[in-house]
């Protein structure tokens, strides 16, 4: 027998009893489904048996890690359903490519086109598996045995991935005779999948899953054609250079081809930025280039590179940050916790911004403000602007695409750009890399080197940043004239050497420890690339540089700044990239 303490109460349970049984006893105390347990602070799957005295707590679908567990289980069940229904087809690969809203886009590469009839059969088969509550069995295999297993199943991405695995064994999951590897935890059985849907989208499948904020609700799916096109373009780029997975990238690093790949990616991005500049020039009447995107998407770097391209056409670009139009600190709205809300539109003096922009458009000489993040006050320091025929304002900020931000400006004077870091690289065909993970690692390295902020602080504030993005950035991305993907297919291999020491500094027992551990495990898949091999202008090259900016350091999340309330500003704000 083992003594299990839950909520301060100790009970005896027989050795070997699964945590799933214990969780079922306490489920009624939780609004959301229990997905995992914490055994003495260590995450355990529900299929794990009781084996010692311990203190136990529960993680639900509302916890990020619990939600990810639900998503993985749903993906495995869907892929199993695909192979069951299309067993007579010549399937090359079932590729989980990217997320669109609450949907996960899955491309089935086979010798014929996916039909609506096929999709409905797959949907029905998945329902059958869920209704049957099939167990998901986890076993550890020697790495050589796992490689042979996946070679047999023609899952060559996994064979390639395991080539670089340092451990001697690997955990494999089995569902009704179907074997697969997943990066992270799984639920005990298919019956846990209460909320999901499957639909045809473009040439593939879309698996709809509730978000972590409302894990029992699937929102109506709204197609995002521009975003889908940009994500598909990134995926096709990876295919064209034969780097679709981490294993492919590691192969390129080992073979010595990485320098050519870096130069090729750099040329591709520079060409795209040149095309955007050309489109702006072609419009002829553009005076305001509006750049918006989520945190660490590369807005600042992009605006500089775009400005260079605009100059080649004879234009004179002038950078303006919407951050400089923050209202004074005493007028800044507060969130439900009483903290300053720097993410909302009301934190910006929209009226003053529009008045200044209108006057500039009329040819008037205007003094533009500069926001002092130390004092929390807007200041005027003689920064006068007057637009000539060749002048154009390059305006950067999270609210740049919100129509309310530029409501008083004529539409034909605006060119809107949405920038994000849309990761196309997968761990393998069934394990995608969330774009948020790439941005989080970018931001972590940047915050540490330019703001003195710890990885702990960055991870702590990340949920707040993400909520701001969902509310104030993503709803307007489809209104952009163009989208730009700032991600570099090799960047995580560069950032790895800077991110790992930061993550190791987070101690066990701290709330951010589990996320740090997850990211460390994720980075283990990558071989490193020396940043000296990277050109100067990409985002991942700028991050490791020692380039402390006064504007950044003034509101550092770290020890250099001791200013109390004002110090929270950039931890909550994502408008600096």
N, C-alpha and C positions, 0 to 999 in steps of 0.2 A: 504493500500500500504506500501511497505517496500523499503527503500533506500539501494541499494546494490552497494558497491564500488569495482570495479575490475580494476587493473592496474592504480589506481589513478583517475578513472572516475566513477562517481556515476550515477546510473540509477534507476528508479522506477520500481518495479515488484509487481504484486498482491500477497497478502498473500495467502498461500496455493499452490502457483506454485512450482512444483518440481524442485530441482536443476538440474535434468536431462535436462530440457528444456533450462535453462540458459547455461549449459555446451555445448549444441548443437550449441548455438550462437557463441561460442568461439572456437569450435573444430578445425576450419580451421587454427587457429593460432598455432596449435600444430602438431608436426610430428607424435605423437603417441596418441592413443585413451585415452581420459579422463576417469578415473575410479572412482575418489573420489573428493570431494571438501574440502577445509579448510575454515571453517566459524569462523572468528575471531580467527584463529589459532587452531580450534578444527576440527578433522576429521569427516566428515559427508558422508553418503552414498548418491548416486544420487537420491534415492527414497524419501529422506527427503524433506519436504516442506519448503518454505520460511516462516518464522514466525516473523522476526524482522529485524531492520536495522543492517547491518553487512558489514565487509570487506571479500571478497571472493577471493580465489585462487584455482588452480586446481592441482590435482595429476594424472599423466598418468601411463600407463603400464610400463614405463621406471623407475618409482619410485618403490622401493622395495615393499612398502605397496600396491601400485596399482597392481603390478604383482601378489602378493599373493591373492588379491581380485579376479583377473582373474582365478587363479588356483582353488580356492574354488568353484567358479561358475561353472567351467568346470567339477569338480569332482561331484558336486551335479547333474548336468545334465546327466552325465554318469551313476551315480547310479540309478537315476530315469529311465533311458533307460534300465538298466539291469533288474530292477523289472518289467518293462512293457513287455519286451521280454520273460523273464523267469517266468512269473506269475504262470505258471502251474507246476513249479519245486518246490521241497522242499528245499528252500534256508535257510540255517542256519544263514549265515552272509555274508555281502559284506565288505571285509576288505581292506582299503587303507593302504598298509604295508610299502612301502619305495619308495625312488626315485632312479632311474637308469639314470644318465645323465639328459636329459630333459624329461624323462618319469617317470610316477608314476605307480608303480606296484599294481594291484588290484586283490586280491584273492577272488574268489566267492566260498564259502563253501556250497555245495549242494549235493544232493543224486546221481548225475551223473557227468561225466567228461565234462568239457567245450569243445565244438567243434568249428572248424573254421566257420561252418555254423551259430552257435549261435553268434559268435563274429561279423560276417558280419551283422546279423540282429540288434545287439546292435548298431553297428556303424551307420546303416541306421536310426534307431530310434532316435539316438542322432542328426543326421542331420535334421530329421523332426522337432524335438523340436527347434533346432536353427533357421531353416528356418521360423518356425511359430512365432518366437520371443515371446515366452511365458513369462509372467511377473513372477518375483520372489517376492512374498509378504512376508513382515516381520511383525510379530505380537508378542506382549509380553503376556506371559501366567504366571499365578501363578505357582510356582514350583511344587505343588502337581498335578495340571492339566497336566503339561508337563510330569511328571513321569507316570501318568496314560496313556497318549497318547502313549508314547514310549513303555510302557509295552504291550499295545494293539498291536503295530507294531512289537513286539518281538525284539526291540532294547535294550537289557538288559544292554549293556555297558553304554548307556546314563542314564538308570535308576540308575545304580551303581554310575556313575559320579555325578549325581545331589544329591545323598545322602549327599555329602560333600560340596555342594554349600551353601554359607553363605547368598546369596541374597534371596529375597522372590519371585522374578520373573525371567523369562528367555526368551530370544528372540528366536523365532522359525521361520524358513523360510518354505514357501510353494511354490512348483512348480507343477502346474497342478494336484493338489490333493495329492501330495507327500510331507510329512512333515519331516523336519530334523533340526538338530542343528549344527551350525558351529562356530568354534572359530575364529571370525574375521569378516570383512566386506564382502558384496556381491554386485554384479552388479545388475542393475534393472531388466534385462531380459536375456533370452537365446540368443537373437539376437546379443548381444555384443561379442559372441564367434566366432570371424572371423577366428582364426587360431588354429587348433587342429587336432589330428588324433587318431584313435583307432586301435590297432593291438593285435593279440594274441602273448603272450610271455610266454615261459615255460608252466605251467599249468593254468595261469591266463591271465589278460588283462594288456595292457600297454597304458596309456593315455599320448600322446605326446603333450607337451605344449612348445611354444617358451620361451626362456630365457629372463630375464629382459633387457639384453644388446641389443638384437635384437628382440623386441616383435612381429614383423610381419614376423618372419622366423622360420620354424621348421627345425632343422638340421637333416641330415641323422642319423638314430639311429644305433649305433654300440654296439652290445651285449658286456657286460662285465661279462663274466662267473664267474671269480674268485670273483668279488665283489658281484655278485648276490648270489653265494653260501654262502659267509660270512654273507650277510644280511639275507638270508633264515635260516641259522643256528641259528642266533640270535633270529629270530622270533620263530623258533621251540623250542628254549630254554625257551622263555617266556611261550609258550603254555604248555611245560612239567611241569613247576612249577606253572601253572595257574595264571600267572601274565602277562597279555597282555596289560592292560590299566592302566591308573592312578587310576581309581576306584579300580581295583584289588590290586594295590600296597597299597592304603589307607586302604583297608580291612585287608591286612596282617599286617600293622602297628597297627591297632586297635585291632586285635586279639591277638597280642603278639607274632606272628610267625616271626617277622622281623629279629630277631637275627639268627634263623636257616637259613633264606633265605640269609642273608649276608654271613654266613659261607659257605653255599653251592655255592654261586657265586664265592667267593674267591677260594674255592677248584677247581672249574671248570676252572677258569682262570689259576691257578697255574699248573693244569694238562696240559692245552694247551701249556703253555710256556715250560714245560718239554718235550712235544712232539716235539716242534720246536727245542729245544736243542738236542734231540735225533736224529732228522733228520740231523742236522748240523754234529754231530759226525759220523753218518752213512756214510755221503759223504766222510769223511776221508781226503780230500785235501783242505778243506776250511781254508783260512787264513784271509779273509775279510768278516765280517758280516756287510752288508749295511742295515741301518734302515732309512726309509723315511716315511713321513706322514705329514698331514696338521697341522696347529697351534693347540696347546692344544689337540692333539691326545694322548699324553702320551708317547712320544718317550723316554724321559729321564728315566722315571720310568720303562718302559719296558726294556730298555737296561740294567739297574741295575738288574732287576729280571732275565733276560736272562743270564747275566753274572754269577749269583749265580748258576743257573742250569748247565751252562757249566762247572763250577768248580767241580760239583759233578761227572763229567765224566773225570776229570783229566786234563782238558784244563785250560790254563791261559789266561783269557781275558784281553785286554787293551782297555780302552775307548778312542776314538778320535772323536773330533767334527769338522765337515767340516767348521764351523764358524771360526776356527783358521787359515784357509787358505783364509780368506778374503783378497783381494788386499788392499793395503794401501789406505787411504781415498781419496787422490788426484787422484787415478786411478779408483775410483768407478764410474760406469755408472750412469747417471741421467735419470729420466723418462720424460714424456712429459711436466710435470709441473716444471721441473728443480730440483726436489728433488732427493736425492740419491736413487738409486734402488738397495736395498740389496737383492731382491728376484731373480734377473736374474742370470743365470749361470756365466755371465761375471764378477760378483762381487766376484767370487771365482778364485783363482790362480790354475786353473786345471792342468796346466803344472807342477808346483812345486809339487802339490799333487801326481800326477802320478809318477814323478821322485822319490819322497820319498818312495812311496809304492813299486815301483819296486826294489829299493835298499834294502828295508826291506825284500822283497821276496827272494832276493839273499843271505840273511843272513848278510848283512852289518849293521854296527852300524850307526844310523841316529838320528840327533837332530831334534825334531819336534817343530814347532812354537806354539806360543800362541798369540792370537790377543788381543791387548789392545783397548777396546772400548772407553776409555776416550781420548786417543791420536789419535786413528784411524790408528795405526801402528802395523805391525806384529813384534813380538819380539821373541828372542831366549834366554831361561833361563836355559839351561842345561838339558832339558827334552829329554834324549837319550833313544832310543828303539833299541833292537836287537831281532829278532824273533828266538826262539828256536823251537824244534819239537812240543811242546805242546802249543805254544803261538798262539793266534788269536786276531785280531784287530776288535773291535766292533765300527763301524763308523756310526755316527748319523748326519743327516742333510737333508734339504729339497730336495737336488739334488742327494741323494744317489742312486736313481733308474735310473737317467738319464744316458744312455749309454755313453755319452760324458764325464761324470765325471770320469769314470774308464776305458776309452777307451784303455789305454796302459796295463791294467792288464788282465791276462788270465782268461777266463770265468770260468774255473773249480776251480779257487781259490776264487770265489765270491759266497756268499749266500745272496739273497736279500729278505728283509722283508718289507712289507707295513703295516703300523699301522694306524688305524683310530678309531674314536669313533662313531660306527654305532648304533644309538639308535634304539632299537626294540620296545620300549614302545610307545603306542599310547595314546592320550587323550581319544578317544573312537574309534569305528571301522571306522569312516569316517574322523577323525581328527588326522592326524599323527603328530608326533613331529619331525621337521627337525633336522637332525644330526648337522647342523650348529648352531642351537639354543643351543644344549647341549654343544658344544665346545665354543661358545661365553660366556656362563655363567661360564664354567670352567676357561677360560682365564681371565674373569673379576675378579673373586675371586682371582686367582693367581696373576694377575698384581697388585691388590690392596694390597695384603699381602706380596709379595716378591719384588715388584718393586716400591711401592709407587705411582702407577698410579691410577687415578680416573676411575670410570666406564664411565664417559663422554669421556675420552681419548680412552679407549678401544673400545667403540662403534664407535667413530669418525674414528678410523683407521681400523675398521673391513672390510669395503669395499675394502681397499687397500690390506689387507691380503688375502681376498677371491679372488681378481683378480690374485694375485701371485700364489695361489693354483691352480686355473683353468689353468694358463699358464705353471707352472713349476712342479706341483706335480701330479695332476690327470691324465694327459696323459700317465704316466708311471706306474700306479698302477697295470695294468694287467701283467706287466713284472716280478712281484715279484714271488719268489719261494713259498712263503707263505704269507697269510694275517693274521693279528691279530686284533681282535676287543677289544679295551680297555674299552668300555663302561660298566658301572655297572648299572644294572636295577634299582637300588635304589638311584643312586648318586644325582639326582636332588632334592630328598627329603632331602639329607644331605646339599647340596649347597644352598638350599633355604634360610636358616637362615643367611648365609653370603652375599648372592647376594642382598636380598631385601633392606637392609640399603644403599647399594651402589647405587642401582637404584633410591631410594627415594631422593638421594642427587642431582639428575639432575633436574634442575628447569624448570618450564614452560617458554617457549620462547626460550630455547636453542634447536639447531637443533636435538640433540640426545633425546629430551624429548619423542617424539612419540614412538621410539624404546624402551625406558625405560618403558614407560607405557604399551606397548604390553607385554614385558617380565614380568612385575609385574602381569599383568592379567593372564599370563600363569602360573606363580608360585603359584597363588591362588588355583589352582586345587590340589596341593600337600599338604599332611600333612607332617610335618617335622620329621626328624630323627636326634637324637643327634649324633654328630661325634664321641663321646666317644665309641659308640657301634661298630665302624668300625675298622677293622684291620689296622695295620700300613702301609702296602705296597700299597694298591690301590691308584689310582690317586686322588680320591676325599678325601682321608684321608690326603694326603700330602698337598693339597691346603690350608686347614685352619691352617697349622702349621706355626709358626713364624720362618722361616728358610731363612733369607735374605742371598743370595749368592753374593759374590763380583762380580762375572761375570754378574749377573743380574743387581745389583744395579749400576754398572758402566755405564750402558746405560738405566737407568730408564726413563720411560715416565713421571715420576712425579717430584715433587718438590725437591727430594734429588739431582737431577742432573741438573746443570745449564749450560751445555756445548754446547749450540747452535746446530750446525749441527750434531755433533756426537750423540746428544741426540735423533735424529730421527731414529737411526739405528734399534733399536728393534721394534719400532712402525711399521716400514715397513717390518721387517723381521719376518718370522714365523718359523725359523729353531730351535728355542728353544721351547721346549714344557713344 
